[in-house]
Amino acid sequence: MKHVVWDWNGTLLDDTHAVLHAVNRVCGRYGRAALTLDEWRAVFSRPLIACYEGLLGRALSERDWADIDLVYHVEYRALLDTCGLATGVPDLLRTWSGTQSLLSMWFHDELVPLVERLGLAGLFTRVDGLRVDVGGGSKAEHLAEHLARQRLDPREVVVIGDVVDDAEAARHVGAHAVLVTTGVGDRVKLAATGMPVVDSIPEALALIA
């Protein structure tokens, strides 16, 4: 495998505390008790609107979902400056012998300057984030487009991410995947995908080296 497609949130960016804070702000707004990280990992899934419907115990209209998305992102952005890079980043990425790119479900216009500010921009052949106003969907079609724009053979690609959706997106395009337990993915659910599961970026890169 020559090319790595990195996930961002919970993988290269250590932002789990900000995610949990934002989720619990949403819970409070809708009268739901706060969650622990393990509880959020146990219920997390995509599409996110279905995940929140289960969490909040109610059907959500488009207006509800827009409100949840707004509350979540306001709270998340408030803590973004407290989020650092995962262990081994960027040093180990600089030693990777193949090529690598970044595909995130975070908003593209915010992702690019953040990647630059954290000193990673020169490491990637391409950086793609979400180009819609409200997110929450699957990464599969985004990954297909990301690879197509780089004319990459999926069989030569490994996706490294922290949630089941990363594995499902990789399988959708015919790529490989390695899943890390550093984000919001539940280890049991990650293992159930059949993809390798490791506990850190160093372990992930060692596995595919």
C-alpha positions in Angstrom: 0.0 0.0 0.0 1.5 3.2 -1.1 -1.0 5.9 -0.2 -2.5 6.8 3.2 -5.8 8.7 3.4 -5.9 10.2 6.9 -9.1 11.1 8.8 -8.9 14.3 10.8 -11.1 14.6 13.9 -10.2 12.0 16.5 -7.4 10.7 14.3 -4.8 13.3 13.5 -6.5 15.9 15.7 -6.9 15.0 19.4 -10.3 16.7 19.9 -12.3 14.1 21.7 -12.8 16.3 24.8 -14.2 19.1 22.6 -16.5 16.7 20.8 -17.9 15.3 24.1 -18.4 18.8 25.5 -20.3 19.9 22.3 -22.5 16.7 22.4 -23.4 17.3 26.0 -24.4 20.9 25.2 -26.8 19.4 22.7 -28.0 16.9 25.3 -28.7 19.7 27.8 -30.6 21.7 25.2 -32.9 18.8 24.6 -33.3 17.6 28.2 -31.0 14.6 28.0 -28.5 13.8 30.8 -24.8 14.3 30.0 -22.9 11.4 28.6 -19.5 10.0 29.5 -17.0 9.4 26.6 -17.7 5.6 26.8 -21.4 6.3 26.5 -21.0 8.5 23.5 -18.7 5.9 21.8 -21.3 3.2 22.4 -24.1 5.2 20.6 -22.1 7.0 18.0 -23.0 6.2 14.4 -23.6 7.7 11.0 -25.8 9.2 9.7 -25.6 11.5 12.7 -29.3 12.5 12.6 -30.3 8.9 13.3 -27.7 8.7 16.0 -29.1 11.8 17.7 -32.7 10.5 17.3 -31.7 7.4 19.2 -29.8 9.4 21.8 -32.6 12.0 22.4 -35.4 9.5 22.0 -37.4 11.5 19.5 -37.8 12.1 15.8 -35.9 15.1 14.5 -37.2 17.5 11.8 -34.8 19.2 9.4 -35.2 22.3 11.6 -34.3 20.3 14.7 -31.2 18.9 12.9 -30.1 22.4 11.8 -30.4 23.6 15.4 -28.4 20.6 16.7 -25.8 21.1 14.1 -25.5 24.8 15.0 -25.3 24.2 18.8 -22.8 21.5 18.4 -20.4 23.4 16.2 -20.6 26.6 18.2 -19.6 24.7 21.3 -16.9 22.7 19.5 -15.3 25.7 17.9 -15.1 27.4 21.3 -12.7 24.6 22.4 -10.9 24.1 19.1 -7.8 26.0 20.2 -7.4 23.6 23.1 -7.1 20.6 20.7 -3.6 19.4 19.7 -2.2 16.8 17.4 -2.2 13.1 18.1 0.9 11.3 19.4 3.4 10.9 16.6 2.0 13.8 14.5 3.5 15.3 12.5 6.9 13.6 13.0 5.9 10.1 11.9 4.0 11.5 9.0 7.1 13.1 7.8 8.9 9.8 7.7 6.2 7.9 5.8 7.7 6.6 2.6 4.6 6.7 0.5 2.2 9.5 -0.3 -0.6 10.7 1.9 -3.7 12.9 1.8 -6.3 14.2 4.2 -10.1 13.6 4.0 -12.3 15.1 6.7 -15.9 15.5 7.5 -15.0 18.9 9.1 -15.9 22.0 7.0 -13.4 22.5 4.2 -13.0 26.3 4.6 -12.1 25.8 8.3 -10.1 22.6 7.8 -7.5 24.0 5.4 -6.3 27.0 7.5 -6.3 24.8 10.6 -4.1 22.2 8.9 -1.8 25.0 7.8 -1.7 26.6 11.3 -0.7 23.2 12.8 2.2 22.9 10.3 0.8 19.9 8.3 0.0 21.4 5.0 3.1 20.4 3.1 2.6 16.7 4.0 -0.5 16.0 1.9 -1.0 15.6 -1.8 -4.6 16.8 -1.3 -6.8 18.1 1.6 -10.5 17.8 1.4 -13.2 18.7 3.9 -17.0 19.0 3.8 -18.3 21.5 1.3 -21.9 21.7 2.5 -23.5 23.8 5.3 -24.8 20.9 7.4 -22.9 17.7 7.8 -23.6 14.3 9.4 -23.6 11.9 6.5 -21.3 9.1 5.3 -17.8 9.5 4.1 -18.1 6.9 1.3 -18.9 9.1 -1.6 -16.5 11.8 -0.4 -13.7 9.2 -0.3 -14.6 8.0 -3.8 -14.3 11.5 -5.2 -11.1 12.2 -3.1 -9.4 9.2 -4.7 -10.7 9.9 -8.2 -9.4 13.4 -8.2 -5.9 12.0 -7.4 -6.2 9.1 -9.9 -5.4 6.7 -7.1 -6.0 2.9 -7.3 -8.1 2.1 -4.2 -6.3 -1.2 -3.9 -3.1 0.8 -3.2 -4.8 2.9 -0.5 -5.2 2.5 3.2 -7.7 4.8 5.1 -6.7 5.5 8.7 -9.6 6.7 10.9 -11.3 6.4 14.2 -14.9 5.4 13.4 -16.8 2.6 11.7 -17.7 5.0 8.9 -14.1 5.1 7.9 -14.0 1.3 7.5 -17.3 1.3 5.6 -16.1 4.1 3.3 -12.9 2.2 2.6 -14.8 -1.0 1.8 -17.2 1.0 -0.4 -14.3 2.0 -2.7 -12.2 -1.2 -2.4 -9.5 0.3 -0.2 -7.9 -1.0 3.0 -8.4 0.5 6.4 -6.8 0.7 9.8 -8.9 2.0 12.7 -7.5 3.8 15.8 -9.2 3.9 19.2 -8.2 7.5 19.8 -11.5 9.2 18.8 -15.2 8.5 19.3 -15.2 5.0 17.9 -16.1 2.1 20.2 -13.4 -0.6 20.1 -16.0 -3.4 19.9 -17.7 -1.8 17.0 -14.4 -1.0 15.3 -13.3 -4.6 15.6 -16.6 -5.8 14.2 -15.8 -4.2 10.9 -13.1 -6.8 10.3 -10.4 -4.1 9.8 -7.3 -4.0 12.0 -7.7 -1.9 15.2 -4.8 -0.2 17.0 -4.5 2.3 19.8 -2.3 5.0 18.2 -1.0 6.6 15.1 2.5 5.1 15.6 0.9 1.6 15.8 -1.1 2.3 12.7 1.9 3.3 10.6 4.0 0.4 12.0 1.2 -2.0 10.9 1.2 -0.9 7.3 4.9 -0.1 6.9 
